[in-house]
Each structure stands twice: as C-alpha cells, then as structure tokens.
Amino acid sequence: MTLTKRRTAAAGAAIAIAVVAVVVAGFAIRERSVDNIQVAHIEWVNGTSTSIQLEVAFLAGPDPGCSEPYGVKVNESQDAVTLTAQTITRDIPPEGRACSAVGVEIKRVVTLKSPLGDRKVLDTFRQANGESGDVPIRAS
C-alpha cells in the first residue's frame, strides 16, 4: 500500500471514529436527562404600588435534579405586569432517585421598568388554566 493510500485510509478511519463518538455521546446525554422548561404556579407577590422590585413566590419540586427553579419572566404593559415563573423538569430522574410530586415554595426577586402603580399582577400559569390570572399581592 502506498503512503497516500495509507493516509487516506487513516483519515477515513479517524472520521468514522469521530462520528461514532459524537453519536454515542449524544445518546448518553439524552439518556441521562431531558430538560423541559415548565410554567409554574405563582403563589403570591410581595410589593406595593411604589415597588420597582417584586418578590415572587412560586412552586418547584423539592428534589434536586428532578425539578428546579429556572426563573421569572416579566412582561409589562400600562394595565398589567404579567409574570411567568419557570422550572426545569427532567423526564428521566437522576440515577437511583425517584422524584417527589410535592412542590416547595421558591422565592425570586424581579425588577420592573417602572413602579407597579395600580397595575394588576397576572400569572401566566393561572391564565393558561382558565383562571383570571390575578396574583395575591402582599404589602412589603
């Protein structure tokens, strides 16, 4: 076999090994955990009409690796502040664990572009489930 043919064969083998490694690694990652961002139920918001920062309490799973807080998105309009609390859930629990169905209260602080004023505070989760969306507000 000539040197050129050996180099071509070696390069082909290296590419084949790399492709197999990428496929195996991708399968292994997928088998460990698949993350889904889920909208969470907001329990209450702490703030006043002059507040620029609101403390938001929502439910997430108590088991690390099963359901974890992701964050709170804010959408402001003249009439309302709409909050979307999010958690990360995993389709496949960590090895050797079972995931609990019980939620725990998580608190996060969000910053508004302008004071709350007389705007309503709405929860995307409540709206998606046929409720008015209004979130109970606790005065700071």
N, C-alpha and C positions, 0 to 999 in steps of 0.2 A: 504494500500500500504506500502510495507516495505521501509526502509530507502534507500536501494540500488536501488530499482526501482524508488524512487523519485529523487535520484541523477542522474540516467541515463536519466530520462525524462527531468530534468532541464538542463542537459548538451546538450541534443538533441535540446531543445528549444533555448538555447543560440547560438548554431551553426547555426540554421535556421535564427535567427535574424541577426547574423553577415553576413551571405550570402546575405540576403535581403539588408542590409545596404550597402554592397560593390556594389551590382548591381545598387541600386538607386543612390549612389554617382557617380559611373561611368557614368550613363546615364545623370545625371545633369551636370557633367563636359563636356561631349560630346555635350550636347545641348547648352551650353553657347558659346563655341568657339572651332573650329578645326583649328589648326595651320598648315600652309603649308609653307615650305621654297621655295621661288621662286628666280630664277636668274633675276637680274636687269640689265638694260642698263647702261653702264658706259658712262658718258658724256665727260669727259676729265681726264687727269692725269697731275699733276704738278710735274716736276722733271727735272734733267739734267743727262748727261752721268756719272757724278761723284756721283749722288744721291744713297744713300742706303735706304733712306725713300722717298716714293712717296705719294703725296696727291691724293686720288681717289674720284672723284665726280660721284655719280650715282643717279638714280631716285627712290624715295619711295613715298608711299601715305602720304598725309598731315594729315590724321585723326588718332590720337592715338587710338589703339585698332582695327584698320582696316588693316593697312599696316605699318610696322615699319622696320627700318634698322636692319639687323641681323649681317652683317659683310662682309669682303672681304677676299677671299681665294687667296693665291699666289702659283703659280707653276712655278718654274724657270728651264730653260734649257740654253744651250750655246747660242742659237739663239734668244730666246724669254722669256718674262715674261708674263705669262697668268694669267689674273685676273678674278675672279668670284665674282661679287658683289651679295649679297643676301638680300632679305627682307622676313619678316614673314607676311603672309596674313592670314586673318581669313575668313572661309567660312560663319560664322554667325557673323554679326556686333554686337558690344556692344548694349545692350538693349536700345531702344529709339533713336538709331542713324542710319543714312544712311551713307554709305561710298562713298567718292568722287572718281571720276575716274581721277582726276588731280594729277600729281606727283610733288614733290618738290625735289630740289637738296640737297643731303646729302653728306657730306664730311667725309672721314675716311683716316687715315694715315696707310700705310703698310710698313714693314721693309723687305728689301731684304737681302739675304745671302751675296751678293756681289754687287758692284756698277752696275748701269744699263748698262753703256758702250754703245755699238752700237746695243744692243738687241732691237727687236721690243717689243712693249707693245700690247698685244692682249686681247680682251674682249670675254669671253665665250658666252655672250648673242648675240653679233654680229655674231659670228661664227655659232651659232645654227640657226640663221635666214638668212643664206646664204650670209652674207657679208664677207669681207676679215678678219674682226676681229680687224684691226688696230684701236688703240685708239689715238685721238689727244693728243699730249704732249705739255703742256705749260711749258716754261722755268721758273724756280724759280727765 
